């Protein structure tokens, strides 16, 4: 018998199998999230002016209804944290419910009051990115089961140029 095979047989213990099973239970739902619950393919945000609504185009597919949370984070220049919005409680993701058209960033964040908080915290003019995370919850105890995030494109917000005249 080779040394490798002998070593593998010695390490074939119940505790090692328990660790492997625990890792599979922890990581497998996240790896399968886009196939089982929600697949966020893209988040595109159009350039806008400060004071105007920021328009978004989100390509997502909800596979089945599930309870979950969301987190939306705005970054300046792609990596400087500006603000974050989280769902206030568990929400029901519904495969038959469509996103509003046009889809505004204020709605995506959770309301105009949250957008105002973000503006106060630095979401003014500049180049930004938005990271959206969806968290699937276990239905009975609302324990997080899987998480998937999607970063938007870079988009610009500029001050409107005042015309003299």
OpenMM code with the backbone's topology and positions (N, CA, C; nanometers):
from openmm import Vec3, app, unit

residues = "UNK UNK UNK UNK UNK UNK UNK UNK UNK UNK UNK UNK UNK UNK UNK UNK UNK UNK UNK UNK UNK UNK UNK UNK UNK UNK UNK UNK UNK UNK UNK UNK UNK UNK UNK UNK UNK UNK UNK UNK UNK UNK UNK UNK UNK UNK UNK UNK UNK UNK UNK UNK UNK UNK UNK UNK UNK UNK UNK UNK UNK UNK UNK UNK UNK UNK UNK UNK UNK UNK UNK UNK UNK UNK UNK UNK UNK UNK UNK UNK UNK UNK UNK UNK UNK UNK UNK UNK UNK UNK UNK UNK UNK UNK UNK UNK UNK UNK UNK UNK UNK UNK UNK UNK UNK UNK UNK UNK UNK UNK UNK UNK UNK UNK UNK UNK UNK UNK UNK UNK UNK UNK UNK UNK UNK UNK UNK UNK UNK UNK UNK UNK UNK UNK UNK UNK UNK UNK UNK UNK UNK UNK UNK UNK UNK UNK UNK UNK UNK UNK UNK UNK UNK UNK UNK UNK UNK UNK UNK UNK UNK UNK UNK UNK UNK".split()
positions = [
    Vec3(0.0856, -0.1175, 0.0000),
    Vec3(0.0000, 0.0000, 0.0000),
    Vec3(0.0902, 0.1239, 0.0000),
    Vec3(0.0554, 0.2238, -0.0796),
    Vec3(0.1371, 0.3445, -0.0899),
    Vec3(0.1213, 0.4303, 0.0351),
    Vec3(0.2196, 0.5169, 0.0569),
    Vec3(0.2141, 0.6076, 0.1718),
    Vec3(0.0942, 0.7027, 0.1627),
    Vec3(0.0612, 0.7475, 0.0423),
    Vec3(-0.0514, 0.8396, 0.0254),
    Vec3(-0.1822, 0.7721, 0.0653),
    Vec3(-0.2041, 0.6509, 0.0177),
    Vec3(-0.3266, 0.5782, 0.0496),
    Vec3(-0.3338, 0.5483, 0.1985),
    Vec3(-0.2228, 0.5119, 0.2579),
    Vec3(-0.2170, 0.4841, 0.4014),
    Vec3(-0.2503, 0.6101, 0.4822),
    Vec3(-0.1973, 0.7256, 0.4401),
    Vec3(-0.2244, 0.8530, 0.5083),
    Vec3(-0.3716, 0.8882, 0.4970),
    Vec3(-0.4303, 0.8701, 0.3786),
    Vec3(-0.5729, 0.8996, 0.3601),
    Vec3(-0.6599, 0.8112, 0.4488),
    Vec3(-0.6249, 0.6852, 0.4631),
    Vec3(-0.7035, 0.5954, 0.5488),
    Vec3(-0.6952, 0.6374, 0.6953),
    Vec3(-0.5796, 0.6832, 0.7398),
    Vec3(-0.5648, 0.7288, 0.8790),
    Vec3(-0.6465, 0.8549, 0.9051),
    Vec3(-0.6612, 0.9381, 0.8032),
    Vec3(-0.7327, 1.0658, 0.8202),
    Vec3(-0.8819, 1.0543, 0.7885),
    Vec3(-0.9281, 0.9384, 0.7527),
    Vec3(-1.0694, 0.9167, 0.7239),
    Vec3(-1.1428, 0.8956, 0.8567),
    Vec3(-1.1669, 1.0079, 0.9272),
    Vec3(-1.2292, 1.0007, 1.0597),
    Vec3(-1.3643, 1.0715, 1.0579),
    Vec3(-1.4439, 1.0443, 1.1581),
    Vec3(-1.5752, 1.1061, 1.1702),
    Vec3(-1.5640, 1.2578, 1.1827),
    Vec3(-1.4649, 1.3071, 1.2568),
    Vec3(-1.4500, 1.4522, 1.2732),
    Vec3(-1.4154, 1.5195, 1.1404),
    Vec3(-1.3338, 1.4589, 1.0585),
    Vec3(-1.3013, 1.5161, 0.9276),
    Vec3(-1.4241, 1.5189, 0.8369),
    Vec3(-1.5048, 1.4126, 0.8398),
    Vec3(-1.6283, 1.4107, 0.7615),
    Vec3(-1.7267, 1.5157, 0.8121),
    Vec3(-1.7318, 1.5364, 0.9436),
    Vec3(-1.8209, 1.6385, 1.0016),
    Vec3(-1.7783, 1.7781, 0.9561),
    Vec3(-1.6487, 1.8029, 0.9521),
    Vec3(-1.5979, 1.9314, 0.9051),
    Vec3(-1.6333, 1.9512, 0.7574),
    Vec3(-1.6142, 1.8485, 0.6769),
    Vec3(-1.6470, 1.8553, 0.5344),
    Vec3(-1.7970, 1.8801, 0.5136),
    Vec3(-1.8808, 1.8105, 0.5907),
    Vec3(-2.0254, 1.8304, 0.5808),
    Vec3(-2.0640, 1.9718, 0.6233),
    Vec3(-2.0049, 2.0220, 0.7303),
    Vec3(-2.0317, 2.1586, 0.7764),
    Vec3(-1.9951, 2.2618, 0.6708),
    Vec3(-1.8806, 2.2443, 0.6076),
    Vec3(-1.8391, 2.3365, 0.5005),
    Vec3(-1.9355, 2.3304, 0.3825),
    Vec3(-1.9805, 2.2108, 0.3469),
    Vec3(-2.0751, 2.1970, 0.2359),
    Vec3(-2.2071, 2.2654, 0.2695),
    Vec3(-2.2565, 2.2476, 0.3917),
    Vec3(-2.3820, 2.3105, 0.4325),
    Vec3(-2.3670, 2.4623, 0.4326),
    Vec3(-2.2512, 2.5119, 0.4707),
    Vec3(-2.2280, 2.6559, 0.4784),
    Vec3(-2.2094, 2.7197, 0.3403),
    Vec3(-2.1301, 2.6573, 0.2534),
    Vec3(-2.0937, 2.7200, 0.1258),
    Vec3(-2.1844, 2.6817, 0.0085),
    Vec3(-2.2412, 2.5634, 0.0079),
    Vec3(-2.3175, 2.5163, -0.1061),
    Vec3(-2.4374, 2.6049, -0.1403),
    Vec3(-2.5183, 2.6505, -0.0431),
    Vec3(-2.6304, 2.7379, -0.0803),
    Vec3(-2.5862, 2.8668, -0.1522),
    Vec3(-2.4770, 2.9270, -0.1086),
    Vec3(-2.4280, 3.0486, -0.1747),
    Vec3(-2.3819, 3.0180, -0.3171),
    Vec3(-2.3169, 2.9048, -0.3352),
    Vec3(-2.2726, 2.8679, -0.4696),
    Vec3(-2.3903, 2.8414, -0.5635),
    Vec3(-2.5009, 2.7947, -0.5082),
    Vec3(-2.6171, 2.7618, -0.5895),
    Vec3(-2.7244, 2.8715, -0.5902),
    Vec3(-2.6969, 2.9851, -0.5265),
    Vec3(-2.7983, 3.0884, -0.5098),
    Vec3(-2.8596, 3.1340, -0.6421),
    Vec3(-2.7772, 3.1565, -0.7429),
    Vec3(-2.8289, 3.2059, -0.8711),
    Vec3(-2.9139, 3.1007, -0.9421),
    Vec3(-2.9035, 2.9753, -0.9034),
    Vec3(-2.9832, 2.8693, -0.9649),
    Vec3(-3.1089, 2.8374, -0.8852),
    Vec3(-3.1053, 2.8624, -0.7541),
    Vec3(-3.2176, 2.8240, -0.6688),
    Vec3(-3.3099, 2.9393, -0.6321),
    Vec3(-3.2548, 3.0582, -0.5997),
    Vec3(-3.3370, 3.1658, -0.5452),
    Vec3(-3.3413, 3.2892, -0.6356),
    Vec3(-3.2307, 3.3599, -0.6472),
    Vec3(-3.2294, 3.4846, -0.7246),
    Vec3(-3.0978, 3.4954, -0.8010),
    Vec3(-3.1096, 3.5381, -0.9253),
    Vec3(-2.9922, 3.5583, -1.0101),
    Vec3(-2.9910, 3.7047, -1.0540),
    Vec3(-2.9040, 3.7830, -0.9922),
    Vec3(-2.8884, 3.9232, -1.0316),
    Vec3(-2.7774, 3.9261, -1.1357),
    Vec3(-2.8180, 3.9409, -1.2606),
    Vec3(-2.7217, 3.9347, -1.3710),
    Vec3(-2.6438, 4.0646, -1.3866),
    Vec3(-2.7154, 4.1792, -1.3727),
    Vec3(-2.6465, 4.3073, -1.3887),
    Vec3(-2.7240, 4.4184, -1.3193),
    Vec3(-2.6476, 4.5184, -1.2752),
    Vec3(-2.7038, 4.6407, -1.2186),
    Vec3(-2.6364, 4.7557, -1.2930),
    Vec3(-2.7130, 4.8239, -1.3781),
    Vec3(-2.6606, 4.9352, -1.4573),
    Vec3(-2.7255, 5.0641, -1.4081),
    Vec3(-2.6437, 5.1646, -1.3823),
    Vec3(-2.6938, 5.2928, -1.3342),
    Vec3(-2.6503, 5.4013, -1.4318),
    Vec3(-2.7470, 5.4837, -1.4737),
    Vec3(-2.7195, 5.5898, -1.5700),
    Vec3(-2.6585, 5.7110, -1.4999),
    Vec3(-2.5756, 5.7844, -1.5729),
    Vec3(-2.5235, 5.9111, -1.5221),
    Vec3(-2.6412, 6.0051, -1.4957),
    Vec3(-2.6255, 6.0945, -1.3979),
    Vec3(-2.7349, 6.1858, -1.3653),
    Vec3(-2.6801, 6.3161, -1.3099),
    Vec3(-2.7709, 6.4107, -1.2943),
    Vec3(-2.7374, 6.5384, -1.2324),
    Vec3(-2.7836, 6.5370, -1.0874),
    Vec3(-2.7092, 6.6076, -1.0026),
    Vec3(-2.7483, 6.6240, -0.8634),
    Vec3(-2.8850, 6.6909, -0.8610),
    Vec3(-2.9784, 6.6347, -0.7866),
    Vec3(-3.1137, 6.6876, -0.7794),
    Vec3(-3.2118, 6.6123, -0.8670),
    Vec3(-3.1624, 6.5387, -0.9651),
    Vec3(-3.2488, 6.4573, -1.0508),
    Vec3(-3.2483, 6.3135, -0.9999),
    Vec3(-3.3536, 6.2409, -1.0337),
    Vec3(-3.3588, 6.0985, -0.9990),
    Vec3(-3.2529, 6.0225, -1.0787),
    Vec3(-3.1889, 5.9290, -1.0143),
    Vec3(-3.0916, 5.8433, -1.0808),
    Vec3(-3.1647, 5.7187, -1.1289),
    Vec3(-3.1560, 5.6905, -1.2581),
    Vec3(-3.2274, 5.5791, -1.3203),
    Vec3(-3.1376, 5.4550, -1.3212),
    Vec3(-3.1989, 5.3408, -1.2893),
    Vec3(-3.1277, 5.2131, -1.2870),
    Vec3(-3.1934, 5.1154, -1.3839),
    Vec3(-3.1126, 5.0228, -1.4323),
    Vec3(-3.1627, 4.9090, -1.5092),
    Vec3(-3.1050, 4.7849, -1.4425),
    Vec3(-3.1935, 4.7036, -1.3863),
    Vec3(-3.1502, 4.5838, -1.3147),
    Vec3(-3.2045, 4.4619, -1.3872),
    Vec3(-3.1139, 4.3715, -1.4217),
    Vec3(-3.1517, 4.2448, -1.4841),
    Vec3(-3.1401, 4.1373, -1.3777),
    Vec3(-3.2553, 4.0945, -1.3260),
    Vec3(-3.2550, 3.9913, -1.2223),
    Vec3(-3.3680, 3.8937, -1.2486),
    Vec3(-3.3519, 3.7749, -1.1949),
    Vec3(-3.4517, 3.6702, -1.2115),
    Vec3(-3.4712, 3.6021, -1.0768),
    Vec3(-3.5914, 3.6156, -1.0204),
    Vec3(-3.6243, 3.5459, -0.8959),
    Vec3(-3.6819, 3.4107, -0.9349),
    Vec3(-3.6178, 3.3043, -0.8912),
    Vec3(-3.6561, 3.1684, -0.9309),
    Vec3(-3.7775, 3.1178, -0.8539),
    Vec3(-3.7774, 3.1383, -0.7209),
    Vec3(-3.8881, 3.0966, -0.6353),
    Vec3(-3.9110, 3.2047, -0.5301),
    Vec3(-4.0279, 3.2043, -0.4690),
    Vec3(-4.0552, 3.2983, -0.3604),
    Vec3(-3.9733, 3.2577, -0.2384),
    Vec3(-3.9172, 3.3578, -0.1689),
    Vec3(-3.8374, 3.3290, -0.0496),
    Vec3(-3.8306, 3.4529, 0.0390),
    Vec3(-3.8108, 3.4325, 0.1693),
    Vec3(-3.7876, 3.5464, 0.2585),
    Vec3(-3.6410, 3.5867, 0.2510),
    Vec3(-3.6155, 3.7159, 0.2616),
    Vec3(-3.4765, 3.7598, 0.2532),
    Vec3(-3.4560, 3.9014, 0.3017),
    Vec3(-3.3332, 3.9448, 0.2917),
    Vec3(-3.2908, 4.0812, 0.3219),
    Vec3(-3.2135, 4.1333, 0.2016),
    Vec3(-3.1972, 4.2641, 0.1959),
    Vec3(-3.1083, 4.3233, 0.0961),
    Vec3(-3.0198, 4.4270, 0.1643),
    Vec3(-2.9071, 4.4529, 0.1038),
    Vec3(-2.8170, 4.5594, 0.1458),
    Vec3(-2.7713, 4.6317, 0.0196),
    Vec3(-2.7817, 4.7644, 0.0200),
    Vec3(-2.7358, 4.8458, -0.0923),
    Vec3(-2.6314, 4.9418, -0.0376),
    Vec3(-2.5120, 4.9385, -0.0949),
    Vec3(-2.4014, 5.0222, -0.0490),
    Vec3(-2.3525, 5.1091, -0.1639),
    Vec3(-2.3375, 5.2381, -0.1368),
    Vec3(-2.2854, 5.3313, -0.2372),
    Vec3(-2.1388, 5.3601, -0.2047),
    Vec3(-2.0542, 5.3494, -0.3075),
    Vec3(-1.9116, 5.3786, -0.2952),
    Vec3(-1.8745, 5.4911, -0.3900),
    Vec3(-1.7897, 5.5823, -0.3435),
    Vec3(-1.7334, 5.6871, -0.4288),
    Vec3(-1.6058, 5.6312, -0.4906),
    Vec3(-1.5877, 5.6545, -0.6206),
    Vec3(-1.4698, 5.6069, -0.6943),
    Vec3(-1.4503, 5.4557, -0.6817),
    Vec3(-1.5565, 5.3847, -0.6522),
    Vec3(-1.5502, 5.2391, -0.6498),
    Vec3(-1.5088, 5.1764, -0.5193),
    Vec3(-1.4427, 5.2530, -0.4280),
    Vec3(-1.3946, 5.1878, -0.3063),
    Vec3(-1.4101, 5.2702, -0.1780),
    Vec3(-1.4498, 5.3964, -0.1865),
    Vec3(-1.4690, 5.4787, -0.0667),
    Vec3(-1.6145, 5.4709, -0.0231),
    Vec3(-1.6374, 5.4141, 0.0945),
    Vec3(-1.7732, 5.3979, 0.1459),
    Vec3(-1.8409, 5.5335, 0.1615),
    Vec3(-1.9651, 5.5457, 0.1124),
    Vec3(-2.0448, 5.6672, 0.1284),
    Vec3(-2.1612, 5.6404, 0.2227),
    Vec3(-2.2444, 5.5430, 0.1906),
    Vec3(-2.3587, 5.5114, 0.2766),
    Vec3(-2.4091, 5.3712, 0.2453),
    Vec3(-2.4959, 5.3227, 0.3345),
    Vec3(-2.5509, 5.1884, 0.3172),
    Vec3(-2.6966, 5.1865, 0.3606),
    Vec3(-2.7749, 5.1081, 0.2921),
    Vec3(-2.9156, 5.0887, 0.3241),
    Vec3(-2.9406, 4.9392, 0.3382),
    Vec3(-3.0166, 4.9031, 0.4407),
    Vec3(-3.0529, 4.7625, 0.4617),
    Vec3(-3.2035, 4.7528, 0.4739),
    Vec3(-3.2566, 4.6381, 0.4339),
    Vec3(-3.4004, 4.6192, 0.4520),
    Vec3(-3.4297, 4.6222, 0.6014),
    Vec3(-3.5363, 4.6916, 0.6412),
    Vec3(-3.5660, 4.7067, 0.7837),
    Vec3(-3.6014, 4.5750, 0.8518),
    Vec3(-3.6544, 4.4805, 0.7757),
    Vec3(-3.6890, 4.3492, 0.8296),
    Vec3(-3.6896, 4.2514, 0.7128),
    Vec3(-3.7292, 4.1313, 0.7401),
    Vec3(-3.7400, 4.0312, 0.6349),
    Vec3(-3.8446, 4.0756, 0.5332),
    Vec3(-3.8116, 4.0605, 0.4056),
    Vec3(-3.9070, 4.0927, 0.3004),
    Vec3(-3.9341, 3.9667, 0.2184),
    Vec3(-4.0480, 3.9645, 0.1542),
    Vec3(-4.0850, 3.8490, 0.0718),
    Vec3(-4.0444, 3.8763, -0.0725),
    Vec3(-3.9451, 3.8034, -0.1220),
    Vec3(-3.9082, 3.8108, -0.2629),
    Vec3(-4.0104, 3.7271, -0.3397),
    Vec3(-4.0743, 3.7874, -0.4381),
    Vec3(-4.1836, 3.7242, -0.5109),
    Vec3(-4.1450, 3.7128, -0.6582),
    Vec3(-4.1462, 3.5906, -0.7094),
    Vec3(-4.1041, 3.5686, -0.8485),
    Vec3(-4.1961, 3.6354, -0.9502),
    Vec3(-4.3197, 3.6653, -0.9103),
    Vec3(-4.4144, 3.7276, -1.0030),
    Vec3(-4.4156, 3.8798, -0.9959),
    Vec3(-4.3494, 3.9371, -0.8959),
    Vec3(-4.3495, 4.0824, -0.8796),
    Vec3(-4.2409, 4.1445, -0.9674),
    Vec3(-4.2784, 4.2481, -1.0401),
    Vec3(-4.1854, 4.3172, -1.1299),
    Vec3(-4.1307, 4.4429, -1.0627),
    Vec3(-4.0135, 4.4834, -1.1056),
    Vec3(-3.9544, 4.6074, -1.0570),
    Vec3(-4.0286, 4.7262, -1.1182),
    Vec3(-4.0345, 4.8399, -1.0456),
    Vec3(-4.1023, 4.9576, -1.1029),
    Vec3(-4.0273, 5.0095, -1.2260),
    Vec3(-4.1029, 5.0711, -1.3166),
    Vec3(-4.0422, 5.1325, -1.4353),
    Vec3(-4.0860, 5.2772, -1.4427),
    Vec3(-3.9981, 5.3729, -1.4477),
    Vec3(-3.8531, 5.3557, -1.4377),
    Vec3(-3.8129, 5.3220, -1.2945),
    Vec3(-3.7019, 5.2526, -1.2832),
    Vec3(-3.6481, 5.2138, -1.1525),
    Vec3(-3.5518, 5.3226, -1.1059),
    Vec3(-3.5832, 5.3842, -0.9934),
    Vec3(-3.4984, 5.4905, -0.9380),
    Vec3(-3.4108, 5.4364, -0.8260),
    Vec3(-3.2929, 5.4944, -0.8140),
    Vec3(-3.2019, 5.4561, -0.7068),
    Vec3(-3.2663, 5.4803, -0.5697),
    Vec3(-3.3481, 5.5837, -0.5578),
    Vec3(-3.4137, 5.6109, -0.4294),
    Vec3(-3.5028, 5.4930, -0.3890),
    Vec3(-3.5739, 5.4335, -0.4831),
    Vec3(-3.6571, 5.3162, -0.4539),
    Vec3(-3.5696, 5.1979, -0.4158),
    Vec3(-3.4600, 5.1775, -0.4913),
    Vec3(-3.3681, 5.0651, -0.4687),
    Vec3(-3.3065, 5.0735, -0.3288),
    Vec3(-3.2790, 5.1950, -0.2824),
    Vec3(-3.2227, 5.2145, -0.1493),
    Vec3(-3.3248, 5.1902, -0.0381),
    Vec3(-3.4529, 5.2070, -0.0701),
    Vec3(-3.5556, 5.1878, 0.0311),
    Vec3(-3.6382, 5.3109, 0.0586),
    Vec3(-3.6197, 5.4176, -0.0190),
    Vec3(-3.7017, 5.5370, -0.0031),
    Vec3(-3.6222, 5.6651, -0.0167),
    Vec3(-3.6955, 5.7738, -0.0374),
    Vec3(-3.6309, 5.9047, -0.0579),
    Vec3(-3.5624, 5.9554, 0.0680),
    Vec3(-3.6119, 5.9161, 0.1868),
    Vec3(-3.5461, 5.9582, 0.3103),
    Vec3(-3.4069, 5.8960, 0.3232),
    Vec3(-3.3923, 5.7737, 0.2772),
    Vec3(-3.2600, 5.7084, 0.2804),
    Vec3(-3.1687, 5.7728, 0.1771),
    Vec3(-3.2231, 5.8076, 0.0607),
    Vec3(-3.1441, 5.8793, -0.0402),
    Vec3(-3.0943, 6.0117, 0.0164),
    Vec3(-3.1795, 6.0837, 0.0883),
    Vec3(-3.1382, 6.2112, 0.1484),
    Vec3(-3.0260, 6.1904, 0.2493),
    Vec3(-3.0340, 6.0815, 0.3266),
    Vec3(-2.9262, 6.0481, 0.4213),
    Vec3(-2.7957, 6.0245, 0.3455),
    Vec3(-2.8039, 5.9547, 0.2329),
    Vec3(-2.6847, 5.9277, 0.1517),
    Vec3(-2.6279, 6.0570, 0.0924),
    Vec3(-2.7159, 6.1467, 0.0483),
    Vec3(-2.6697, 6.2757, -0.0040),
    Vec3(-2.5975, 6.3518, 0.1060),
    Vec3(-2.6516, 6.3495, 0.2259),
    Vec3(-2.5886, 6.4162, 0.3404),
    Vec3(-2.4519, 6.3541, 0.3732),
    Vec3(-2.4375, 6.2243, 0.3447),
    Vec3(-2.3130, 6.1536, 0.3755),
    Vec3(-2.2128, 6.1533, 0.2601),
    Vec3(-2.2462, 6.2234, 0.1490),
    Vec3(-2.1472, 6.2383, 0.0428),
    Vec3(-2.1880, 6.1928, -0.0952),
    Vec3(-2.3118, 6.1486, -0.1125),
    Vec3(-2.3585, 6.1097, -0.2451),
    Vec3(-2.4054, 6.2358, -0.3176),
    Vec3(-2.3080, 6.3157, -0.3594),
    Vec3(-2.3370, 6.4425, -0.4275),
    Vec3(-2.2865, 6.4317, -0.5704),
    Vec3(-2.1821, 6.5041, -0.6056),
    Vec3(-2.1265, 6.4906, -0.7402),
    Vec3(-2.0001, 6.4052, -0.7319),
    Vec3(-1.9718, 6.3350, -0.8408),
    Vec3(-1.8554, 6.2478, -0.8451),
    Vec3(-1.8856, 6.1214, -0.9231),
    Vec3(-1.7949, 6.0250, -0.9092),
    Vec3(-1.8101, 5.8948, -0.9742),
    Vec3(-1.8393, 5.7928, -0.8649),
    Vec3(-1.9419, 5.7099, -0.8882),
    Vec3(-1.9888, 5.6175, -0.7855),
    Vec3(-2.0112, 5.4780, -0.8426),
    Vec3(-2.0224, 5.3825, -0.7512),
    Vec3(-2.0669, 5.2464, -0.7817),
    Vec3(-2.1618, 5.2049, -0.6707),
    Vec3(-2.2536, 5.1161, -0.7025),
    Vec3(-2.3487, 5.0657, -0.6047),
    Vec3(-2.3339, 4.9141, -0.5966),
    Vec3(-2.3182, 4.8632, -0.4751),
    Vec3(-2.3107, 4.7189, -0.4527),
    Vec3(-2.4425, 4.6738, -0.3908),
    Vec3(-2.5079, 4.5778, -0.4543),
    Vec3(-2.6356, 4.5256, -0.4061),
    Vec3(-2.6164, 4.3816, -0.3629),
    Vec3(-2.6575, 4.3503, -0.2401),
    Vec3(-2.6498, 4.2138, -0.1886),
    Vec3(-2.7894, 4.1649, -0.1519),
    Vec3(-2.8177, 4.0427, -0.1881),
    Vec3(-2.9419, 3.9765, -0.1501),
    Vec3(-2.9054, 3.8608, -0.0575),
    Vec3(-2.9777, 3.8502, 0.0536),
    Vec3(-2.9526, 3.7458, 0.1523),
    Vec3(-3.0789, 3.6611, 0.1644),
    Vec3(-3.0660, 3.5308, 0.1435),
    Vec3(-3.1770, 3.4377, 0.1588),
    Vec3(-3.1830, 3.3955, 0.3046),
    Vec3(-3.3047, 3.3947, 0.3603),
    Vec3(-3.3242, 3.3555, 0.4997),
    Vec3(-3.3950, 3.2210, 0.5076),
    Vec3(-3.3560, 3.1411, 0.6060),
    Vec3(-3.4265, 3.0166, 0.6341),
    Vec3(-3.5646, 3.0543, 0.6858),
    Vec3(-3.6718, 3.0021, 0.6265),
    Vec3(-3.8069, 3.0521, 0.6550),
    Vec3(-3.8507, 3.0513, 0.8014),
    Vec3(-3.8188, 2.9503, 0.8767),
    Vec3(-3.8734, 2.9401, 1.0119),
    Vec3(-3.8057, 3.0335, 1.1116),
    Vec3(-3.6740, 3.0404, 1.1073),
    Vec3(-3.6012, 3.1167, 1.2089),
    Vec3(-3.5340, 3.2410, 1.1545),
    Vec3(-3.5509, 3.2677, 1.0261),
    Vec3(-3.4887, 3.3817, 0.9593),
    Vec3(-3.3370, 3.3858, 0.9793),
    Vec3(-3.2766, 3.2707, 0.9647),
    Vec3(-3.1312, 3.2574, 0.9713),
    Vec3(-3.0772, 3.2727, 0.8291),
    Vec3(-2.9728, 3.3555, 0.8073),
    Vec3(-2.9157, 3.3682, 0.6723),
    Vec3(-2.8647, 3.2341, 0.6205),
    Vec3(-2.9056, 3.2020, 0.4981),
    Vec3(-2.8675, 3.0755, 0.4363),
    Vec3(-2.7667, 3.0986, 0.3240),
    Vec3(-2.7899, 3.2033, 0.2439),
    Vec3(-2.7041, 3.2298, 0.1289),
    Vec3(-2.7022, 3.3796, 0.1014),
    Vec3(-2.5925, 3.4250, 0.0401),
    Vec3(-2.5768, 3.5668, 0.0086),
    Vec3(-2.5101, 3.5802, -0.1268),
    Vec3(-2.5604, 3.6755, -0.2046),
    Vec3(-2.5016, 3.7035, -0.3347),
    Vec3(-2.5007, 3.8541, -0.3562),
    Vec3(-2.3899, 3.9066, -0.4078),
    Vec3(-2.3755, 4.0509, -0.4298),
    Vec3(-2.3419, 4.0788, -0.5756),
    Vec3(-2.3842, 4.1967, -0.6211),
    Vec3(-2.3540, 4.2400, -0.7579),
    Vec3(-2.3164, 4.3877, -0.7541),
    Vec3(-2.2011, 4.4208, -0.8107),
    Vec3(-2.1526, 4.5586, -0.8172),
    Vec3(-2.1987, 4.6204, -0.9488),
    Vec3(-2.2451, 4.7446, -0.9409),
    Vec3(-2.2912, 4.8152, -1.0608),
    Vec3(-2.1721, 4.8670, -1.1418),
    Vec3(-2.2053, 4.9245, -1.2544),
    Vec3(-2.1072, 4.9969, -1.3340),
    Vec3(-2.0690, 5.1256, -1.2600),
    Vec3(-1.9618, 5.1907, -1.3056),
    Vec3(-1.9299, 5.3238, -1.2538),
    Vec3(-2.0231, 5.4228, -1.3222),
    Vec3(-2.0757, 5.5163, -1.2442),
    Vec3(-2.1636, 5.6181, -1.3007),
    Vec3(-2.1292, 5.7525, -1.2379),
    Vec3(-2.1630, 5.8581, -1.3103),
    Vec3(-2.1266, 5.9933, -1.2663),
    Vec3(-2.2509, 6.0713, -1.2256),
    Vec3(-2.2330, 6.1545, -1.1242),
    Vec3(-2.3334, 6.2543, -1.0852),
    Vec3(-2.2638, 6.3889, -1.0931),
    Vec3(-2.3260, 6.4818, -1.1622),
    Vec3(-2.2636, 6.6132, -1.1819),
    Vec3(-2.3609, 6.7233, -1.1419),
    Vec3(-2.3044, 6.8348, -1.1042),
    Vec3(-2.3855, 6.9534, -1.0753),
    Vec3(-2.4378, 7.0078, -1.2073),
    Vec3(-2.5598, 7.0581, -1.2059),
    Vec3(-2.6158, 7.1201, -1.3262),
    Vec3(-2.5455, 7.2524, -1.3501),
    Vec3(-2.5152, 7.2802, -1.4771),
    Vec3(-2.4510, 7.4042, -1.5143),
    Vec3(-2.5603, 7.5101, -1.5286),
    Vec3(-2.5433, 7.6194, -1.4551),
    Vec3(-2.6414, 7.7287, -1.4619),
    Vec3(-2.6063, 7.8184, -1.5795),
    Vec3(-2.7065, 7.8438, -1.6603),
    Vec3(-2.6863, 7.9299, -1.7775),
    Vec3(-2.7167, 8.0736, -1.7379),
    Vec3(-2.6243, 8.1623, -1.7696),
    Vec3(-2.6472, 8.3046, -1.7455),
    Vec3(-2.7327, 8.3596, -1.8575),
    Vec3(-2.8194, 8.4485, -1.8232),
    Vec3(-2.8934, 8.5019, -1.9353),
    Vec3(-3.0172, 8.5609, -1.8959),
] * unit.nanometer
topology = app.Topology()
chain = topology.addChain("A")
for resn in residues:
    res = topology.addResidue(resn, chain)
    for name in ("N", "CA", "C"):
        topology.addAtom(name, app.Element.getBySymbol(name[0]), res)
